Amino acid sequence: MDYFHLNAAPDDIRAISTLGLAHLGDGVFELMVRSWLCLHGKATNKGLHKATVKYVAAPAQAAAAEKIIPLLTEEEGDVFRRGRNTSPHSVPKAASRADYQTATALEALFGWLYLQGRTERINQLFELMMEE
């Protein structure tokens, strides 16, 4: 199994909970942010962690997600909505419940796309979110 280039079966993906997809998508999104920061010279070595947290925090993810919501396919929108409708057990102090749910939706979408090996689509959405 090549965990960098997945192409999981639809039944296997459906068997994963929305929170499971979000857990995976959180890692995918953070790796992309870290790569983006390093390649764009956006932070010094000392400030890389702080800069990463700025982009992966729920309010920032929610704001970035708003840029791509109108561009999602019907199927992607369904996954996003399922992620947003997941009831969180707790919400971080720095985020509103709505921001946290939108961030969870984004992460679920990225996890879902990653499991299908649709990295080109992830990159496309990520680039749109990171545009200033």
Order of alpha helices (4+ residues) and beta strands (2+ residues): alpha-alpha-alpha-alpha-alpha-alpha-alpha
